[in-house]
Amino acid sequence: MTGPILSHLNSRAMELGPLADSTVNQEHSWQNWKLAFDDKEIAWLFFDMQNSSINVLSQETIVELGEVIGHLELQIPKGLIIRSAKASGFCAGADITQFQELNDEKEVLVRLQEAHAIADRLAALSCPTVALIHGACLGGGLEVALCCDYRLALPDAKLGLPEIRLGLHPGLGGTARLTHLIDPLEAMTLMLTGKTLDARRSKQKGLVDAVIEERHVVNAVRAAFEGRLKAHEGGIKDRLLTTGPARQIEARQMRAKSSEKAAPEHYPAPEALIRLWEEHGGDSKQMRQAEIVSFASLLTGDTAQNLIRVFFLSEKMKKLAKATDQKIVRVHVVGAGAMGGDIAGWCAFQGLHVTLHDPQIETIADVIRRTAELCEKKHRSASETRDVLDRLIPDPDNLGVDKADLVIEAVPEKLDIKHQVYKEIEPRLKQGALLATNTSSIPLKELASVLEKPGRFIGLHFFNPVAKMQLVEVVDQARATKTTRAQANAFVGQISRFPAPVKSAPGFLVNRVLMPYLLEAILLIDEGVAAETIDRTVEKYGMPMGPVELADHVGLDICLDVAEMLAERLDQPLPKLPDWFRSRVESGDLGRKSGQGFYSWKNDKPQKNKDAEEPGDDLLDRLLLPMLNACMTCLRKGIIADKELLDGAVIFGTGFAPFRGGPMHYARSQGYVKIIERLEKLSAKYGKRFKPDPGWTEDR
Amino acid sequence: MSQTRSKTNRVAPAAKRPVYLIDGARTPFLKVRGKPGPFSPVDLAVQCGRPLLLRQPFPAEAFDQVILGCVNVLANEMNPARVAALRLGMGEKMRAYTVQINCGSGMQSIDSAFRSIREGSRELVLAGGTEALSHAPMQVKQDAVEWLASMRGADSLLERARQLTDVKADYFMPVVSLKQGLTDPIVGLSMGETAEVLGQLFSIKREDADQYAVISHQRLARAQQETNLDNEVTPAFSSEGEIFTKDDGVRSDTSVEALARLEPVFERPYGQVTAGNSSQVTDGASWVILASETAVKKHKLEPRAVIRDSAWSAIDPGIMGLTPVLAIDMLLKNNRLRSEKIDLWEINEAFAVQVLACLKAMEDADFCATILDRKQPLGTIDRSTLNVDGGAISLGHPVGTSGNRIVLHLVNALRRHGVKRGIATECIGGGQAGAMLIETT
């Protein structure tokens, strides 16, 4: 907790060195960098990108950095310290919008050579250089810091090289500089996973030389320049791991591990990075040259371009979650089941105050346990975990309603139960409070019918598990006010999820597009195709999990409920569920949660037969095209505003192969004409459920 | 240390602001069973503080102060009142302090709050008590500490080797500080031994003590069954997903025969105080909310009771269990009341023998004449009005909490029985007692 007094004072706290004296003359016209010298002839260089709340490495900022270095080369200072003037952090990485605009491999090569030249000159400066890192220091930002002799981190520093998530690897010399600074296997793991390290672990692994507080900066910097700071040094082990034969063995292991996580034919970046290390790891300069070529090739390839697109989809969704004046501070959750409990725990984890009501206190107690486990999984300290659990208040008497800014109802999917809850709660809601439902199948209009003031009612449809699935469908209803919609979206942003505003229609967006896909898989099983074959087909396409495994994972009872609801409410043909499916569900085969579904489940893993037969020709189309078709229907009916939001929602709500850019983007890349053709063919062969949606022909 | 006259406070109370008790809550009391329980003292205070604050019509920041009684303060929770206040989200501005007067701590917090509101310097105060005896620290013996210090100070390898030869086996036997805490340093008697002394001075029979203990268990068991404690006990939830809903020391199946089989625990083999007729060693916390008239009007509160007065008395530590009699005497005299006017009583059951000794002393003409300066005995307390829903023998005695619990429970019991006036009192290790006079609104 930081109270108002300390918060007010903290804004004074950043050590500005010679720039603290506002009379310092700024002789240069740089827009993004500020340079000043202190009384010991140490140069202080502040990265302060203009017109931006964060620092990124763009063409402009890199070129300017080159000019600054040029200036320093003419008159070498006693030392150089680089830090950021932005509260958000050192540097968030490269300017990805500029990545998107580069699709000529030759042009990329030229730009990279220029940037490398500047980085190399920084690394070659003869005076000692110190990077002082606070906040986010990612990607290219970390690569700049790696060019310095020392790195000092403040406790809030977060270091990482997440380029792999965009289908790339580091492109500003980081592949070489990191593997030659710390244990090369640790370095490769960091780059292959894209994981972020906090200050403590960065020091542990040698990425930074010391973790200091802001109040230590002046003394720590002086220690560095006076040679009293011990820089991290690789040991004998690191050197042994860098020899040729060692690299070959390591590369083999890394390949095996990587291909488990992401099929190399879909995600080429890990292989490219491993090959860089295998072939050039012994020579830092050579590796950097090879890095440029490799990076340029990846950047202009489909996977990277699609993943970059997905990144922008998530940014677009984040913008929808713009903060309003009224922050949600207190959330009251009614219903502590699988969804309600997870929602409550996640909100407490994200810093909100949560009261959790359920008629069964055992159910509430289990949420406390699960939330404690979440904190452990996310490496929270004992006192951080204590704070999270202090904020998660069991509320058997349903007292939290009166003080809540937002009430989320997550009780069983029965209209009368939900109505009962609303009738009890609504009179007690405070002025300005929102009422949200986590319903996945009941139309909001019906739910709202018992409300006196439906303007504050909206749907917030979370996905399971809440801690992992970043999407929340924000379900509109006709009488919700603009404020309610804005606040609901902002709340989703507050808890680090992505909002997808959708209209209240059966299945909203995600379930509606997912169901035809899952049902087709069940029909195929009915036709005698092996579950493993079905799943393998789709995994080859790029989905993280096949439809049969997904159905088992979600729960066959839930699939049945959603399927029946959609069949009842939608006026379009859906595949009919075979009777044996209902009997299986009724007999208790529910999938993962009961240990048996289409697969047997042991330790949360499906037991698959490895010798399943190869898929037939139209198997992928039979599974994938119904989903695409349903996406087009949703677009045409205005269930979601546009193609980009749809792609984002389906990717973050289902894990749809992100390197394909999303269902609509994939459809566009295939060509709508082809899509229509293939749907017509399937329709002729298998039934009218494959009839192409009219939207394909209208030019969208 | 011997005085035949007790001190009485003859100052007439000046016109003072009324002090209301608005609400209160406590955790279930959990018997200590060898290993540390799931909750530290502050954890317990937070567990019952959260639902209590949640059900008030004003925000947690509205309080002026938090006062918390706690005897066994843990080193990583210094000034537990403040730690609890911050963890309860009461805001950085919340003033908070911890009080310790041994077993009286949970009542002292109420008394301090009561007086500050009465004199006008506070309007709304949260006063509580907490204790986690299961977390009582192991202490290293003093000479072991000194040995460790010399080891650290040893300059050479030879020095260190020499120190090692000085080590004694029993350096590694920790002292259970709980045992130390329950022994009075002035008279060198444990609390249980002081009860034995009273047993002899007032001719209390072993059977009567055991019988009293059985009634304590029966009353608590019945109270639990009839949900008499539902509006004061709030369930506690651990981070492992365990739930605690009831005081767990109660033995509804106990009997005089079963208790008769127990060996004396403090003075073997001829004493009469056993584990069965003593209070249990327990973890628990309790809070009450006290408010001035101003606060009641401002937040539109519905008070449950008024705190009329309090009294504190002191006596030879060797017979500490008797001190409540003096506190009761003081309270009745200062408020011009006869004991028959008191509808319900809570006398903390430190030991059955001790409670029975107090009752006998109140009826004893010689004691009341000589010590209390009374022409008539103080009175006979009707057992059906005393500790009506059980007490520390069945519930447990978390040392810093009990004083708070008996006030909270007295208020709830007065309201449930539809009667007006009650006294809650407890003996305090060291030879003291606190007593509070409560009236329902």
Interface residues (C-beta under 8 A of the other chain):
Chain A: M1 G3 P4 I5 H353 T355 I361 E362 I364 A365 D366 I368 R369 R370 A372 T385 R386 D387 L389 D390 R391 I393 P394 D395 P396 D397 L399 G400 D402 K403
Chain B: V46 R50 P51 L54 R55 P57 P59 L86 R87 L88 G89 G91 E92 K93 P235 F237 S238 S239 E240 G241 E242 I243 T245
